[in-house]
Amino acid sequence: MSTVPPFIVAIPARYGSTRLPAKPLRAIAGVPMVARVAQRALQAGAAQVVVATDDARIAEALAGQGVEVCMTRADHASGSDRLAECAARYGWADDAIVVNLQGDEPFAPAAGIREVARALAEDEAPVATLATPIAEAHELFDPNVVKLVRDARGRALYFSRAPLPWARDAFAAERGRLPEGVPFLRHIGIYAYRAGFLKRYATLARTPLEQAESLEQLRVLEHGHAIAVRLTPEPFPPGIDTEADLARAERWLGAASSED
């Protein structure tokens, strides 16, 4: 496997959340979620870790964590837009690799963070992301699971909340199980950008498919830019969006600790 190039991890962390108020500050086993995400970035070997936030309380929670905080505007439409402001503030070189690690991914594997950086370095696309095979039919038909298809070079053709690709003959007969030989893939919401494109992304107009699917990565494709897609080397546990997710995370950490 090729070496991992130097990379920056930027973590968008918005204080407001409809489903889980003050989400970045919610504690998991006594540690604020955003601090756990930052620790994952450091473990992955990032040359620089920056949390982009709109709230001083998040900055305070990160004191002494060994990461930087970039205070950004509160009116950004997406995490990528927030990071674009951060990239401009820091003056990152246009060819710098910036990994966008979501602020609600406290268990993101270090190997996955490194892999998305490597994927970008080895492709001429301005953006890279990760995916994992879908094994169960209920996952394919779940609109909360984002699916993708890619071309022969491993670049994204489309992302959708709908079942994708549609195995016409197999699904005409049965939809309770997945047919063999069809590359069903679930998108993992981690991205790597070249910093120059990240700054440009914020200037791109929102697009019809992006708004219809509520998937910001479609803005990249609709404006004619490529997204490289690699399979994740390790599973990404689900992110934290609800109180139930928090409870699950506490149980998972408790079980992991009891095995040590």
VOBA-1610 file (N, C-alpha, C; in pm, whole numbers, padded with zeros to 5 digits, always signed):
BEGIN
Met+00085-00120+00000Met+00000+00000+00000Met+00088+00124+00000Ser+00050+00225-00077Ser+00130+00347-00086Ser+00125+00425+00045Thr+00225+00512+00061Thr+00231+00593+00182Thr+00121+00699+00181Val+00085+00744+00299Val-00017+00847+00312Val+00050+00984+00304Pro+00001+01073+00217Pro+00061+01206+00207Pro+00025+01290+00329Pro+00098+01398+00355Pro+00058+01489+00463Pro-00083+01541+00438Phe-00162+01550+00544Phe-00299+01598+00527Phe-00343+01674+00651Ile-00441+01760+00629Ile-00506+01838+00734Ile-00642+01776+00759Val-00684+01769+00884Val-00821+01731+00914Val-00895+01854+00964Ala-01005+01886+00899Ala-01091+01998+00940Ala-01226+01941+00980Ile-01273+01980+01098Ile-01395+01923+01157Ile-01500+02032+01171Pro-01605+02030+01088Pro-01713+02128+01107Pro-01797+02091+01227Ala-01820+02185+01317Ala-01895+02156+01440Ala-01990+02270+01468Arg-02114+02254+01426Arg-02217+02356+01446Arg-02289+02329+01577Tyr-02308+02433+01657Tyr-02370+02415+01788Tyr-02517+02374+01774Gly-02589+02441+01686Gly-02732+02414+01671Gly-02757+02283+01599Ser-02851+02204+01651Ser-02893+02079+01588Ser-03038+02054+01623Thr-03119+02026+01522Thr-03262+02007+01546Thr-03288+01881+01627Arg-03223+01771+01586Arg-03252+01642+01650Arg-03177+01621+01781Leu-03061+01687+01795Leu-02981+01667+01915Leu-02917+01801+01953Pro-02988+01883+02032Pro-02938+02017+02067Pro-02799+02011+02129Ala-02716+02111+02093Ala-02579+02121+02145Ala-02499+01994+02117Lys-02522+01932+02003Lys-02465+01800+01974Lys-02314+01791+01995Pro-02232+01885+01947Pro-02087+01868+01964Pro-02042+01859+02108Leu-02121+01915+02200Leu-02082+01917+02341Leu-02141+01802+02421Arg-02226+01724+02360Arg-02285+01611+02434Arg-02175+01511+02470Ala-02176+01468+02594Ala-02069+01382+02643Ala-02095+01235+02611Ile-01988+01166+02574Ile-01990+01021+02558Ile-01886+00967+02654Ala-01932+00897+02756Ala-01844+00850+02864Ala-01762+00965+02922Gly-01830+01079+02941Gly-01767+01193+03007Gly-01684+01283+02919Val-01670+01252+02790Val-01587+01332+02699Val-01677+01395+02593Pro-01669+01529+02571Pro-01752+01590+02468Pro-01731+01524+02331Met-01840+01508+02258Met-01832+01440+02129Met-01727+01501+02037Val-01722+01634+02028Val-01629+01699+01937Val-01485+01671+01978Ala-01459+01656+02107Ala-01324+01622+02152Ala-01286+01481+02110Arg-01382+01391+02114Arg-01354+01254+02069Arg-01323+01251+01919Val-01396+01330+01841Val-01369+01336+01698Val-01228+01391+01674Ala-01192+01497+01746Ala-01059+01556+01731Ala-00950+01455+01767Gln-00974+01375+01869Gln-00877+01273+01909Gln-00857+01171+01797Arg-00965+01136+01729Arg-00955+01043+01616Arg-00867+01101+01505Ala-00884+01229+01479Ala-00804+01294+01375Ala-00656+01293+01411Leu-00626+01320+01537Leu-00487+01317+01582Leu-00430+01177+01573Gln-00509+01077+01609Gln-00463+00939+01601Gln-00433+00897+01457Ala-00503+00958+01361Ala-00482+00925+01221Ala-00352+00983+01166Gly-00288+01072+01242Gly-00162+01129+01199Gly-00173+01257+01118Ala-00283+01330+01134Ala-00299+01455+01061Ala-00190+01555+01098Ala-00141+01627+00998Ala-00039+01728+01023Ala-00096+01847+01098Gln-00225+01871+01081Gln-00294+01982+01149Gln-00439+01941+01168Val-00495+01968+01284Val-00636+01941+01311Val-00702+02072+01350Val-00806+02109+01275Val-00876+02236+01298Val-01025+02207+01312Val-01084+02257+01419Val-01229+02249+01436Val-01290+02382+01394Ala-01379+02378+01295Ala-01444+02499+01245Ala-01582+02508+01309Thr-01601+02609+01392Thr-01726+02619+01468Thr-01778+02761+01470Asp-01903+02774+01513Asp-01967+02905+01522Asp-01998+02943+01666Asp-01943+02866+01763Asp-01983+02888+01901Asp-01864+02877+01996Ala-01848+02977+02083Ala-01734+02981+02174Ala-01736+02866+02273Arg-01855+02811+02303Arg-01861+02700+02397Arg-01791+02576+02343Ile-01795+02558+02212Ile-01723+02446+02151Ile-01574+02470+02159Ala-01531+02594+02135Ala-01389+02627+02148Ala-01340+02600+02289Glu-01420+02635+02387Glu-01380+02614+02527Glu-01366+02465+02559Ala-01454+02384+02502Ala-01449+02240+02528Ala-01326+02174+02469Leu-01262+02242+02374Leu-01144+02185+02307Leu-01013+02236+02364Ala-01019+02320+02466Ala-00897+02374+02526Ala-00811+02259+02579Gly-00684+02262+02543Gly-00592+02159+02589Gly-00596+02029+02512Gln-00672+02024+02403Gln-00685+01899+02325Gln-00579+01886+02216Gly-00499+01991+02195Gly-00395+01984+02093Gly-00445+02010+01953Val-00561+02074+01943Val-00616+02109+01812Val-00642+02258+01806Glu-00659+02309+01685Glu-00687+02451+01665Glu-00836+02471+01643Val-00883+02590+01673Val-01024+02624+01654Val-01033+02743+01561Cys-01116+02731+01458Cys-01141+02841+01364Cys-01286+02887+01384Met-01303+03009+01435Met-01437+03061+01456Met-01493+03110+01322Thr-01607+03056+01282Thr-01665+03086+01152Thr-01803+03149+01167Arg-01855+03196+01055Arg-01989+03253+01055Arg-02092+03148+01092Ala-02206+03193+01140Ala-02311+03100+01183Ala-02408+03065+01072Asp-02398+03131+00956Asp-02503+03117+00854Asp-02465+03024+00739His-02364+02938+00756His-02324+02849+00647His-02431+02743+00623Ala-02452+02710+00493Ala-02554+02613+00457Ala-02508+02470+00478Ser-02376+02446+00480Ser-02325+02309+00494Ser-02190+02312+00563Gly-02147+02193+00605Gly-02016+02181+00665Gly-01904+02217+00569Ser-01920+02181+00442Ser-01818+02214+00343Ser-01804+02364+00325Asp-01916+02436+00328Asp-01910+02582+00319Asp-01835+02640+00439Arg-01858+02582+00556Arg-01789+02628+00677Arg-01639+02606+00664Leu-01601+02490+00609Leu-01459+02461+00594Leu-01394+02548+00487Ala-01472+02589+00387Ala-01419+02679+00285Ala-01376+02811+00348Glu-01456+02862+00442Glu-01417+02983+00513Glu-01289+02960+00591Cys-01281+02844+00652Cys-01163+02807+00730Cys-01038+02801+00640Ala-01051+02740+00523Ala-00938+02728+00430Ala-00888+02866+00387Ala-00982+02957+00362Ala-00943+03092+00322Ala-00874+03165+00438Arg-00923+03145+00559Arg-00864+03210+00676Arg-00719+03164+00699Tyr-00697+03035+00685Tyr-00563+02980+00710Tyr-00470+02997+00591Gly-00524+03023+00475Gly-00441+03038+00356Gly-00372+02909+00316Trp-00443+02797+00333Trp-00383+02669+00294Trp-00350+02669+00145Ala-00237+02609+00110Ala-00196+02599-00030Ala-00303+02526-00110Asp-00317+02565-00237Asp-00424+02507-00319Asp-00415+02355-00330Asp-00293+02300-00324Asp-00278+02155-00339Asp-00278+02081-00206Ala-00299+02152-00095Ala-00305+02087+00037Ala-00426+01995+00043Ile-00409+01879+00105Ile-00518+01783+00120Ile-00589+01810+00253Val-00718+01838+00244Val-00799+01869+00361Val-00907+01762+00375Val-00905+01689+00485Val-01006+01587+00512Val-01117+01648+00596Asn-01237+01639+00546Asn-01356+01686+00617Asn-01411+01569+00699Leu-01382+01572+00829Leu-01431+01470+00921Leu-01549+01528+00997Gln-01665+01465+00984Gln-01786+01520+01045Gln-01775+01523+01197Gly-01831+01627+01257Gly-01823+01644+01401Gly-01908+01548+01481Asp-01986+01463+01414Asp-02067+01363+01485Asp-02018+01220+01458Glu-01887+01207+01425Glu-01827+01076+01397Glu-01719+01045+01502Pro-01757+01025+01628Pro-01656+01006+01733Pro-01581+00875+01727Phe-01626+00782+01643Phe-01559+00652+01634Phe-01503+00627+01494Ala-01483+00731+01416Ala-01426+00716+01282Ala-01290+00648+01292Pro-01267+00540+01217Pro-01139+00470+01228Pro-01025+00551+01165Ala-00911+00550+01231Ala-00795+00623+01180Ala-00757+00576+01040Ala-00771+00445+01015Ala-00737+00391+00882Ala-00825+00450+00773Gly-00951+00475+00804Gly-01041+00535+00706Gly-01006+00680+00678Ile-00967+00753+00782Ile-00927+00893+00764Ile-00804+00899+00674Arg-00709+00811+00698Arg-00588+00809+00614Arg-00621+00766+00471Glu-00714+00671+00457Glu-00745+00619+00323Glu-00807+00724+00234Val-00894+00810+00287Val-00956+00912+00203Val-00852+01015+00159Ala-00754+01043+00244Ala-00645+01133+00205Ala-00561+01070+00095Arg-00532+00940+00110Arg-00455+00869+00008Arg-00531+00865-00125Ala-00662+00843-00119Ala-00742+00836-00240Ala-00732+00964-00320Leu-00735+01078-00252Leu-00726+01205-00322Leu-00587+01223-00383Ala-00484+01187-00308Ala-00348+01204-00357Ala-00321+01122-00482Glu-00390+01008-00495Glu-00365+00918-00607Glu-00461+00939-00725Asp-00544+01042-00718Asp-00640+01070-00826Asp-00633+01218-00861Glu-00665+01250-00984Glu-00665+01391-01026Glu-00796+01461-00990Ala-00893+01388-00938Ala-01019+01449-00897Ala-00993+01548-00783Pro-01075+01653-00773Pro-01056+01751-00665Pro-01115+01708-00532Val-01194+01598-00533Val-01261+01550-00412Val-01251+01398-00409Ala-01240+01342-00288Ala-01244+01197-00271Ala-01334+01165-00152Thr-01390+01044-00154Thr-01475+00999-00043Thr-01465+00847-00033Leu-01538+00789+00064Leu-01532+00646+00088Leu-01670+00582+00076Ala-01669+00452+00058Ala-01793+00374+00050Ala-01767+00237+00109Thr-01875+00164+00132Thr-01865+00026+00181Thr-01977-00056+00118Pro-01954-00183+00091Pro-02059-00265+00029Pro-02185-00276+00116Ile-02300-00281+00050Ile-02428-00304+00117Ile-02458-00453+00110Ala-02489-00511+00225Ala-02511-00656+00230Ala-02657-00695+00247Glu-02740-00601+00297Glu-02879-00635+00329Glu-02976-00548+00249Ala-03088-00609+00207Ala-03185-00538+00124Ala-03246-00420+00198His-03273-00433+00327His-03337-00324+00401His-03250-00199+00401Glu-03118-00218+00395Glu-03026-00104+00391Glu-03035-00032+00256Leu-03045-00109+00149Leu-03056-00050+00016Leu-03183+00033+00002Phe-03292-00012+00063Phe-03421+00056+00048Phe-03446+00163+00154Asp-03351+00185+00244Asp-03364+00286+00349Asp-03320+00422+00296Pro-03409+00522+00291Pro-03372+00654+00237Pro-03270+00728+00324Asn-03251+00684+00448Asn-03149+00746+00532Asn-03008+00695+00501Val-03000+00588+00424Val-02872+00534+00379Val-02845+00588+00239Val-02736+00660+00223Val-02703+00719+00093Val-02626+00616+00010Lys-02677+00591-00110Lys-02614+00496-00200Lys-02535+00571-00309Leu-02442+00500-00372Leu-02369+00561-00483Leu-02334+00454-00585Val-02310+00500-00707Val-02255+00415-00813Val-02131+00485-00867Arg-02035+00405-00911Arg-01911+00464-00962Arg-01873+00402-01095Asp-01785+00470-01166Asp-01744+00424-01299Asp-01625+00329-01288Ala-01572+00287-01405Ala-01464+00188-01407Ala-01335+00241-01345Arg-01321+00372-01337Arg-01201+00432-01276Arg-01218+00452-01126Gly-01336+00420-01074Gly-01359+00439-00933Gly-01407+00577-00897Arg-01462+00649-00993Arg-01517+00781-00966Arg-01669+00776-00959Ala-01726+00864-00877Ala-01870+00863-00855Ala-01946+00903-00981Leu-02049+00828-01011Leu-02143+00864-01117Leu-02264+00937-01058Tyr-02311+00890-00942Tyr-02427+00953-00878Tyr-02439+00904-00734Phe-02499+00988-00651Phe-02535+00955-00513Phe-02686+00971-00502Ser-02750+00884-00423Ser-02895+00895-00408Ser-02942+00831-00278Arg-03056+00880-00230Arg-03123+00814-00118Arg-03211+00699-00166Ala-03236+00694-00296Ala-03315+00585-00355Ala-03227+00462-00375Pro-03288+00344-00392Pro-03209+00224-00421Pro-03129+00243-00550Leu-03001+00212-00545Leu-02913+00241-00658Leu-02797+00142-00656Pro-02768+00072-00768Pro-02843+00069-00894Pro-02969-00017-00880Trp-03060-00002-00975Trp-03184-00078-00971Trp-03166-00206-01051Ala-03163-00319-00981Ala-03148-00449-01048Ala-03286-00490-01102Arg-03314-00451-01224Arg-03450-00458-01277Arg-03511-00597-01269Asp-03444-00696-01325Asp-03504-00830-01331Asp-03512-00893-01192Ala-03406-00878-01114Ala-03404-00940-00981Ala-03511-00879-00891Phe-03527-00747-00894Phe-03624-00683-00806Phe-03766-00699-00856Ala-03783-00730-00982Ala-03917-00760-01032Ala-03968-00890-00970Ala-03873-00979-00939Ala-03911-01108-00881Ala-03915-01104-00730Glu-03818-01033-00668Glu-03809-01032-00522Glu-03727-00912-00476Arg-03770-00850-00366Arg-03696-00736-00311Arg-03650-00762-00168Gly-03667-00883-00121Gly-03629-00915+00016Gly-03483-00950+00033Arg-03413-00976-00077Arg-03270-01003-00069Arg-03202-00943-00190Leu-03072-00921-00176Leu-02997-00856-00284Leu-02943-00959-00382Pro-02954-00932-00511Pro-02897-01023-00610Pro-02744-01019-00605Glu-02682-01130-00638Glu-02536-01137-00638Glu-02479-01066-00760Gly-02357-01017-00745Gly-02285-00959-00858Gly-02318-00815-00889Val-02406-00752-00809Val-02440-00611-00832Val-02365-00527-00728Pro-02292-00424-00771Pro-02211-00346-00677Pro-02292-00242-00599Phe-02365-00290-00499Phe-02440-00199-00413Phe-02344-00138-00311Leu-02340-00004-00303Leu-02246+00064-00216Leu-02316+00169-00131Arg-02281+00172-00004Arg-02327+00277+00087Arg-02220+00384+00099His-02261+00508+00086His-02166+00618+00100His-02131+00642+00246Ile-02005+00665+00272Ile-01958+00706+00404Ile-01923+00854+00394Gly-01982+00935+00480Gly-01975+01080+00464Gly-01847+01145+00513Ile-01734+01097+00467Ile-01606+01161+00492Ile-01549+01202+00356Tyr-01492+01321+00349Tyr-01442+01373+00222Tyr-01299+01421+00238Ala-01223+01416+00129Ala-01096+01486+00120Ala-01105+01581+00001Tyr-01058+01703+00020Tyr-01059+01804-00086Tyr-00918+01858-00104Arg-00887+01901-00223Arg-00773+01990-00238Arg-00821+02128-00192Ala-00738+02195-00115Ala-00782+02319-00051Ala-00828+02422-00153Gly-00764+02426-00269Gly-00805+02521-00371Gly-00947+02497-00416Phe-00985+02369-00431Phe-01122+02339-00472Phe-01219+02365-00358Leu-01177+02338-00236Leu-01265+02364-00122Leu-01305+02511-00118Lys-01209+02599-00143Lys-01241+02743-00146Lys-01333+02775-00263Arg-01313+02705-00375Arg-01398+02729-00491Arg-01539+02675-00470Tyr-01549+02563-00398Tyr-01678+02498-00375Tyr-01780+02597-00317Ala-01734+02681-00226Ala-01825+02775-00160Ala-01884+02876-00257Thr-01822+02892-00373Thr-01874+02988-00471Thr-01971+02923-00570Leu-01981+02789-00567Leu-02070+02720-00660Leu-02215+02733-00615Ala-02301+02762-00709Ala-02444+02773-00677Ala-02500+02637-00638Arg-02594+02638-00544Arg-02664+02513-00510Arg-02738+02464-00633Thr-02753+02332-00645Thr-02804+02272-00767Thr-02936+02197-00743Pro-03012+02175-00850Pro-03143+02111-00833Pro-03137+01972-00770Leu-03044+01887-00815Leu-03036+01753-00759Leu-02987+01756-00614Glu-02893+01844-00586Glu-02848+01861-00447Glu-02965+01892-00355Gln-03050+01984-00400Gln-03162+02025-00316Gln-03270+01917-00310Ala-03292+01846-00422Ala-03395+01743-00424Ala-03359+01626-00333Glu-03232+01584-00338Glu-03188+01469-00258Glu-03138+01510-00120Ser-03116+01640-00100Ser-03054+01692+00023Ser-02918+01626+00044Leu-02835+01629-00062Leu-02701+01572-00060Leu-02605+01673-00122Glu-02522+01734-00039Glu-02438+01843-00088Glu-02332+01796-00187Gln-02293+01668-00184Gln-02191+01621-00277Gln-02240+01625-00421Leu-02371+01626-00441Leu-02424+01634-00578Leu-02392+01769-00642Arg-02369+01871-00559Arg-02329+02001-00614Arg-02198+01988-00692Val-02107+01906-00640Val-01979+01884-00707Val-02001+01820-00843Leu-02080+01713-00847Leu-02104+01642-00973Leu-02182+01727-01072Glu-02283+01798-01024Glu-02367+01877-01116Glu-02289+01991-01180His-02186+02038-01113His-02102+02143-01172His-01988+02085-01255Gly-01989+01951-01275Gly-01894+01890-01368Gly-01761+01848-01308His-01752+01838-01176His-01627+01799-01112His-01635+01652-01068Ala-01518+01588-01060Ala-01512+01445-01029Ala-01494+01422-00880Ile-01544+01307-00834Ile-01526+01261-00696Ile-01471+01119-00701Ala-01349+01100-00650Ala-01290+00967-00643Ala-01352+00891-00525Val-01379+00763-00544Val-01441+00681-00439Val-01357+00557-00413Arg-01319+00538-00288Arg-01247+00417-00246Arg-01331+00343-00142Leu-01309+00212-00132Leu-01373+00135-00026Leu-01298+00157+00104Thr-01372+00170+00212Thr-01309+00191+00342Thr-01236+00065+00388Pro-01117+00080+00444Pro-01044-00038+00492Pro-01099-00093+00622Glu-01174-00012+00697Glu-01234-00055+00822Glu-01376+00002+00830Pro-01467-00067+00898Pro-01604-00015+00910Pro-01608+00117+00985Phe-01698+00203+00944Phe-01727+00327+01016Phe-01852+00303+01100Pro-01841+00306+01233Pro-01963+00295+01314Pro-02057+00411+01282Pro-02187+00393+01304Pro-02282+00501+01274Pro-02248+00629+01350Gly-02277+00744+01288Gly-02260+00872+01354Gly-02366+00893+01461Ile-02357+01005+01531Ile-02447+01035+01642Ile-02543+01147+01601Asp-02672+01113+01590Asp-02771+01211+01548Asp-02885+01227+01649Thr-02905+01129+01736Thr-03021+01129+01825Thr-02980+01086+01967Glu-03074+01102+02060Glu-03050+01055+02196Glu-03026+00903+02197Ala-03098+00832+02112Ala-03080+00687+02104Ala-02938+00653+02056Asp-02887+00730+01962Asp-02750+00708+01915Asp-02650+00730+02028Leu-02674+00833+02109Leu-02586+00859+02223Leu-02586+00741+02321Ala-02704+00690+02349Ala-02715+00577+02441Ala-02643+00455+02384Arg-02656+00433+02255Arg-02588+00321+02190Arg-02437+00337+02201Ala-02388+00460+02181Ala-02245+00485+02189Ala-02192+00458+02329Glu-02268+00498+02430Glu-02228+00471+02569Glu-02218+00320+02593Arg-02315+00244+02542Arg-02313+00100+02560Arg-02193+00038+02487Trp-02166+00088+02368Trp-02055+00035+02289Trp-01922+00060+02359Leu-01904+00179+02413Leu-01781+00209+02485Leu-01770+00125+02612Gly-01884+00106+02681Gly-01884+00024+02801Gly-01844-00119+02771Ala-01896-00173+02661Ala-01863-00311+02623Ala-01717-00321+02585Ala-01665-00220+02512Ala-01525-00221+02471Ala-01433-00215+02591Ser-01470-00133+02692Ser-01388-00120+02812Ser-01385-00249+02892Ser-01497-00319+02898Ser-01504-00443+02976Ser-01421-00555+02913Glu-01392-00542+02782Glu-01313-00645+02712Glu-01163-00622+02730Asp-01125-00498+02769Asp-00983-00466+02784Asp-00921-00534+02907
//
